[in-house]
Structure formats: structure tokens, C-alpha cells
Amino acid sequence: MSSRVHLKKHDQNGISMSPTAGTLSGIVSFLFGGALKNNSRHAGFMIAELFKAHGVEFVFCLSGGHISPILVGSKSAGIKVIDVRHEVNAVFAADAVARVTGVPGVAIVTAGPGVTNTITAIKNAEMAESPLVLIGGSSPIMLKGQGALQDINQREVIEPIVKKCWSITTVRDILPSDNTNLFTQFSLHTQEINSDKRFIGNLGFGYRFLNSDQSMMFGANTFYDMDLEEKHKRVGLGFEGKASMIDLNYNLYQKATNVKVISGTNEQVLSGQEYNVSSQLPYMPWTIFNFQGYRMENELASQDVKGNIYSLEMALNPSLQFDIEKDVSSVDGQEDEWNYRLTFTHPPRNNKTSLLDGVVFQEAFVKKDMKDSLKGKVRRNNNLAVEIQGAITFTAK
């Protein structure tokens, strides 16, 4: 028997229902839809927001307990919920709206027979190449294959006649994932400290997201840095913002260990901070100018370690990059340092503007695809700043 609640009326005061063979949970969801809207945010509201984002104004349904949260969310979002007397008519109506308006038609039906009853209308929409979305309810995940109400393998019935078929098992699956990135980053490298080559490990976690028009990216991250041999430890906190014209980064480093005696000498990892500003040169987007400022807090010596780094990064082609860098340090007795690097990358970064695309462009700044920045490497100093008997071992970049 199908679990259904037939809608008779939709108005601003609520939904009038005539239950025929509905489950108690389905009825309660409808009766207390307003309370749900005010006090909780279930997946039905999120699905309705996706409808609104794609211009959907109507959804057609034959209601049931499996899908009632979506109907509550749709009504709350101002989408008109139109109830029919057979599931096939819901799909026929959604198909008609799609053909007339060009906006995807949406039909929502309950699990099991609610889904199988739509087959004729789905095939009709497929042959007409209509933009149609069918949402079918499902039995609880924990009760799959255990005789739950209307539990059948719906995908094997629907999949052969639709363009794409998904099974949504978590709320996270509903949310758009291409505008956010929850990531981890790990590196292992060597650093010379006190005339020894030591292995340094860096483990970080971060979150990035794009703004509504995807023109800017913002993010935050935290890292744990460790000298794997002598157990110097440091934690880091970073913030970043990126757009087509400018990239901004700020990193704060805090020591997590005190002075250690290593081979008869005192060693101590230092706390500090750094900031980076990057921008493409006007009319030459294949060249990036970088400015970095850094300061490490020296507890035993007379002055902190601080300075600025100026650099140009020139993408010669999708695989080759040439960098020129000048490190201006404020430490007494330390001369300015020039560095030159030629970097080969494989596979080529074909989405990056290079010299092969032209020397001078008509636009001052070329718009970047900020989606690529969601997965880029975090810009930070993975080397440890270590004080040894009052002297500093530090690589700014």
C-alpha cells in the first residue's frame, strides 16, 4: 500500500490534508511544517533552495511520507506545490512546463510504486528531450533490503530511460560542492639545521569557498609542522583571499616546543608571521608580481628576523616558469640575496595564461577561473625558523 497524503489546498495559513493511508511521520511533517521551518533546517529546505536557484516555480507531486520534507521546504521557499491524483500525471505536467518555459520541470513522488508509476511519462519526456527532474522517495538507509515500506531497487527500473540517475544518501550530497573545498595538505622535505639535513613534515587542514558569482575565493587553514628527528614543533594558522587582480595571504606561526639541547647546543623553533600580496602585471597576465613580508621573533638574540621578498613569476609556456627573486633582510651583516629559478611542470597547466598566448593583452587584467584556486597549494613557509645559540637558521621561502 502506498503511503500518501493527498493535498486539497495550499494557502498562506498552511496545508489542508485528507489522509488516505499515510504514515504518521508524513502527516506530522506536514502539520508542523511551519515549526520545522522556524526551528530546524532539514534537507527539504536545501533542495527547495536549489529549485529556486534554477528558476523552478512549480513542483508537481503525489505526496507521501517519504517526500513530505521536500514539499514543506518548497512551500516555504515560495514554490507552488501542485498535487495530482496519479504519479504519471505529475511527470506529464512537469514535462509540459519544461517544454513551454524552458525551465526544468520537477516532479516529486513517493518511494516504490510512486516511482514505477511514472515510467510512461518519463519515457515520453526522454523522447521529447525535455529538461525534467524526477525526485523519488526512498526507504530509510538502515532498513534497505529488510522489508521496509515500499522498498525496491528503483535505480534499476529508472536508470535505462534517463540521462543520469543519482542516489542521495546524505544531506552533504545535496549541497553544491563545486563552490567549496574542505581539504588536507601534506609535505615531507629536508631542511638544513645546525649543519644537519633533517626531515620536516607539514600536515594541514583547510576550507575554501567561492562567493556567489564565483569571482573571489576565501579560505582558512591550520597546519602542524614538525622536525621529525629532533621533535621541534610548530602550529600555524593561515587566511587567504584571491581574485583575478590580486591574491592575499597571511600566515601566523606559533612554536609548540621550548629550547632543546641538541649535540651540546641550544635549539629553539621560533614564532612569527608572514604576509603575501600577488598580482598579475597590467596587460601581461603571464607575469605575476609577488611581495612577501616576514618577521620571526628571536627570543635570545638582540633583534628579530624580518625582511621582504620581491619576485616576478613568468609563465613561458604551460610547462615552463621562470622566477626572479630578491630577498631584502634586515638582519645585520646579511646581504640582499638574488635567486633565479626555472621550473618544469608536468602535466602542463593548460588552463594557465602563458607567454605563448601573447606578450601584451588588450585587457589590463585577465579574469581567472576561481574554481581552480579551490584546489591550489596553500602559500606558506613549510620550513622551520630555528634559533641555535643565538644564531638563526631560516629560509624565508
Stockholm file with secondary structure:
# STOCKHOLM 1.0

chainA/1-397         MSSRVHLKKHDQNGISMSPTAGTLSGIVSFLFGGALKNNSRHAGFMIAELFKAHGVEFVFCLSGGHISPILVGSKSAGIKVIDVRHEVNAVFAADAVARVTGVPGVAIVTAGPGVTNTITAIKNAEMAESPLVLIGGSSPIMLKGQGALQDINQREVIEPIVKKCWSITTVRDILPSDNTNLFTQFSLHTQEINSDKRFIGNLGFGYRFLNSDQSMMFGANTFYDMDLEEKHKRVGLGFEGKASMIDLNYNLYQKATNVKVISGTNEQVLSGQEYNVSSQLPYMPWTIFNFQGYRMENELASQDVKGNIYSLEMALNPSLQFDIEKDVSSVDGQEDEWNYRLTFTHPPRNNKTSLLDGVVFQEAFVKKDMKDSLKGKVRRNNNLAVEIQGAITFTAK
#=GR chainA/1-397 SS CCCCEEEEEEETTEEEEEESSCCHHHHHHHHTHHHHHHHCCCHHHHHHHHHHHTTCCEEEEECCTTTHHHHHHHHHTTCEEEECSSHHHHHHHHHHHHHHHSSCEEEEECSTHHHHTTHHHHHHHHHHTCCEEEEECCCCGGGTTTTCTTCCCHHHHHGGGSSCCCCCCSGGGTSCCTTEEEEEEEEEEEEEETTEEEEEEEEEEEEEEECTTSSEEEEEEEEEEEETTTCCEEEEEEEEEEESSCEEEEEEEEECSCCEEETTEEEEECCEEEEEEEEEETTEEEEEEEEEEEEECCSSSSSCEEEEEEEEEEECSSSEEEEEEEEEECSTTCCCEEEEEEEECSSCCTTSCCGGGCSSCSSSSCCCCGGGGGGSCCCCCCSCCEEETTEEECCCC
#=GC SS_cons         CCCCEEEEEEETTEEEEEESSCCHHHHHHHHTHHHHHHHCCCHHHHHHHHHHHTTCCEEEEECCTTTHHHHHHHHHTTCEEEECSSHHHHHHHHHHHHHHHSSCEEEEECSTHHHHTTHHHHHHHHHHTCCEEEEECCCCGGGTTTTCTTCCCHHHHHGGGSSCCCCCCSGGGTSCCTTEEEEEEEEEEEEEETTEEEEEEEEEEEEEEECTTSSEEEEEEEEEEEETTTCCEEEEEEEEEEESSCEEEEEEEEECSCCEEETTEEEEECCEEEEEEEEEETTEEEEEEEEEEEEECCSSSSSCEEEEEEEEEEECSSSEEEEEEEEEECSTTCCCEEEEEEEECSSCCTTSCCGGGCSSCSSSSCCCCGGGGGGSCCCCCCSCCEEETTEEECCCC
//
